[in-house]
Amino acid sequence: MKQLIVVSNRVPSPDKDSGSQGGLAVGVMNALSRTRGLWMGWNGQLIDDAEQHAPQSYENEGVQFATFPLTEQEHELFYVGYSNEVLWPLFHYRSDMVEYSREKDAGYQHVNERFARQVAGQIPESGEVSIWVHDYQLLSTGHYLRIMDVECPIGFFLHIPVPPWEIFRTLPHHERMIEHLCAYDTIGFQTATDLRHFLENVERSGVATVEGNTVMFDHRRINTGVFPISIDVDTAREMAEKGEQSSRSHRLKESLQGGPLIIGVDRLDYSKGLYKRFQAFEQLLENTHTRYGNVTYLQIAPLSRTGVERYASLRRELERIAGHVNGRFSTYDWMPLRYLNTGYDRETLMGFMRQSRVGLVTPLRDGMNLVAKEYVAAQDPEDPGVLLLSNLAGAAEELDGAMLCNPFDVEEMADMLDAALSMSLEERKERWQRLHKVISTYDIHRWGESFITALDQSAAARHADR
């Protein structure tokens, strides 16, 4: 069996059990465990001279890992700078927030080349290997592997959205990015919209030609497709059932005093739409006197990218509006908005989701949003909650049964929150059954298998063309 090498910016810590890992880790571990696989990436360490350090190897659950450090300058330019101050806002349709510089660009290319060198050094002499590169931090890694004469099948999966041409073209050297992506045999996207935008960007850039869903570049055929990432449904359900019985869940339930719970679980990021969400909850309390003193909104938002000023500013804004809402509506025995920057283990979060009446998932733009799928998996089939989902999340193209809202329309979100809280048990069950069918039919295991199959088919076609 051909070996699989997975490459991502970060890899799971060896001291975490598989049940605590997110969707990507579960799907990748499943694929690697069946292919004598190797997972490579940054180990989170920052040192003075990373070039002198060979990859550190370890094994976990039958999968090999090889990790390596970066220098502080590499991290600042590649990760903080280009990845999160250029690519992240651009790909989330926020070109106004892009802070580009040639230094960041050069740093990004340098680290992508370093990743490629590390991977090339792990390819067996037999060459019987496939490589699967993940996400926006490593868009150029395949290009540098080809420069190093690596000819094995290489696939790429983008976890975040693809912006349309009028936004994508604002990126300096966007033609080079298209050229670098053309080094892959298979490129996967979360949604049909993302795929359509990518093909349009390729065609309008003039770098390559498009035939259906195939990109033609320099005698190479690059196949593209839609592979919506999902979750391990059975594991999520088991975690929710166990989490609901935890002491934390019992304490939360007691604190609600019989009132319904609205829950949001998001990394603190401007793409998640938390400010609009808080405004919508305030509007709900304004509009409906029956909700006053009788509903609680719990927003869990662990801090991220704390070294970036834009995120620090967002945190201050959210603290301000949370204080405003609570100062306006709280009583001596009821605080309507609980805003927490604390992270919790997945079992606890799933237990919280299971006892909530509404799952509030309203990003301003999102590649997929696995929290939406986890919320569905966490529900009690006999008394499920309602998923209120942004129509701009990738999950909205899949999750038939969610209530879809415009995350920029505060008044609409407030009305839909009220409707979700008032929804009959019969309708809640009917909606949940449709949602559960979707996530059960195409789970995280099928996601990984379908991409690897597509990559193998692309490689076979390329070999036949020779």
Secondary structure, 3 states (H helix, E strand, C coil): CCEEEEEEEECCCCCCCHHHCCHHHHHHHHHHHCCCCEEEEEEEEEECCHHHCCCEEEEECCEEEEEEEEEHHHHHHHHHHHHHHHHHHHHCCCHHHCCCCHHHHHHHHHHHHHHHHHHHCCCCCCCCEEEEEECHHHCCHHHHHHHCCCCCCEEEECCCCCCCHHHHCCCCCHHHHHHHHCCCCEEEECCHHHHHHHHHHHHHHCCCEEECCEEEECCEEEEEEECCCCCCHHHHHHHHHHHHCCHHHHHHHHHHCCCCEEEEECCCCHHHCHHHHHHHHHHHHHHCHHHCCCCEEEEECCCCCCCCHHHHHHHHHHHHHHHHHHHHHCECCECCEEEECCCCCHHHHHHHHHCCCEEEECCCCECCCHHHHHHHHHCCCCCCCEEEEECCEHHHHCCCCCEEECCCCHHHHHHHHHHHHHCCHHHHHHHHHHHHHHHHHCCHHHHHHHHHHHHHHHHHHHHHHC
